[in-house]
Structure formats: structure tokens, C-alpha cells
Amino acid sequence: EVQLVESGGGLVQPGGSLTLSCAASGFTVSSNYMSWVRQAPGKGLEWVSVIYSGGYRNYADSVKGRFTISRDNSKNTLYLQMNTLRPEDTAVYYCARHPTGYSSLSWFDPWGQGTLVTVSS
Amino acid sequence: EIVMTHSPATLSVSPGERATLSCRASQSVSTNLAWYQQKPGQAPTLLIYDASTRATGIPARFSGSGSGTEFTLTISSLQSEDFAVYYCQQYNYWPVAFGPGTKVDIK
């Protein structure tokens, strides 16, 4: 069964840092395009970052220069390193897989259950 | 950047009735459009991709149509488990973008 499980969320002060993890099972992270998508409380969905199977990375303008997406192939895990956090980064962060065999410009399936990041003093 | 919009923002429907949700893109996205369902406290679930292809395991009462800038998700006969928020997503251009969602609630 394909499954994604996020962890690492929590309360952090503005300007602080946090690293999110997304452990995958049932497929190989390094063979797929993988993204992070976030959802502010009561709001809609916002794509944050993607990592290609070949290692290329792309970011939303709102997080460029502050967030870094990466993966550990030995652990089959995706990460999101978040620095210089702002209150507007408060959201549930989901990791999601792009469909196997398609381009990076694609839909997301499946999604993890999400992990809440709260940026507040 | 492509901006996605939904109409209506909220749709009140009785169980067993048909629901029609609309999604519009600020410029053509061809048929590179997906629909998701999200229930409270849960992650989104893929319903439709390529504008009209049902994802694995999705009931036939869900159907998608449209191309270019105008898209429709139809739920032919609403079941109790279908009351949720529905989002469209374009994946024709980076950054991929989601609409603000349509909430389908019980009339």
C-alpha cells in the first residue's frame, strides 16, 4: 500500500527554523516527483515545493530562499527545511506524490495526513 | 501565474440531488485540471484528473468535464459522504495552482 506519513510540525517563533519529514512506504521516493503543499487554517491549498527524480528543485515565490526540499534515499524520506519562518507560514503541510510515469506538471496522489506548523510568539 | 476560481463558494444540496460545481482558470490550461475532495481534518483526495478521468476507486457518480478555462464537476446523486469541500487544480503551468474551493453542505 502506498502511504505517506509526515512529522516534525510544531510551534516555532517568528524567525525560527523547523524541518518536516515525510516517510514513504509502498514506493520509492527517489523515483518519483514529490511535492509539499500547505493549507493555512480555514484556507485553500498552496503548492510550496517540488523535487524531481533527477534532483531538480523548484519553489513557490513565497518560500524561495527560505525553504529547502530534500530527500534521503536510504530512508525513503522527503524533507522540508524551513528557515526564517513568518506568521504567514502557519499551515498544515502535506507531502504528496506526483503520479508515476507522468511529467512533473501533474496532479497529486496520494497525500500524507499533514503536519501542523504554527509560527507565533 | 494562473488564478483559479470556483463558483459557487457554497452549494446547499439535499441528499440524492445533483450537484454541479464550476471552476474557471484565468487563462487556458487545456485539459490539465484535477479535482479533489477534502473532508474536515483530512487530507485532500484525488477525484478527477485530465479534466474528466476518474481516479482509481472513485464512484461513477463523480464526473468531470470542460477544457480551456471552464470546467465542471458533477455529482449525479449526492450521498451523505459527499458533503465536503471540493478544489480544482491546474497543472498546465508552474506554479501549479488550486482554486479556493466549493463547500457542498446539506440543505
Contacts between the chains, C-beta under 8 A, distances in Angstrom:
chain1	res1	chain2	res2	distance
A	44	B	87	6.7
A	44	B	98	5.7
A	44	B	99	7.1
A	44	B	100	4.6
A	44	B	101	5.5
A	45	B	36	7.9
A	45	B	44	6.8
A	45	B	87	5.9
A	45	B	89	7.5
A	45	B	98	4.1
A	46	B	98	7.1
A	47	B	95	5.5
A	47	B	96	5.0
A	47	B	97	7.1
A	47	B	98	7.4
A	58	B	94	6.6
A	60	B	95	5.6
A	61	B	95	7.8
A	94	B	43	5.7
A	94	B	44	7.6
A	99	B	49	7.7
A	105	B	32	6.9
A	105	B	91	4.8
A	105	B	92	6.8
A	105	B	93	7.5
A	105	B	94	6.9
A	105	B	96	6.9
A	106	B	49	7.8
A	106	B	91	5.4
A	107	B	34	3.8
A	107	B	46	6.0
A	107	B	49	4.5
A	107	B	89	6.5
A	107	B	91	6.0
A	108	B	34	7.7
A	108	B	44	7.7
A	108	B	46	6.9
A	108	B	89	7.7
A	109	B	46	4.1
A	109	B	49	7.9
A	109	B	55	6.4
A	110	B	43	8.0
A	110	B	46	7.6
A	111	B	43	4.1
A	111	B	44	5.7
A	111	B	45	7.5
A	112	B	43	6.4
A	113	B	42	7.6
A	113	B	43	5.6
A	114	B	43	5.6
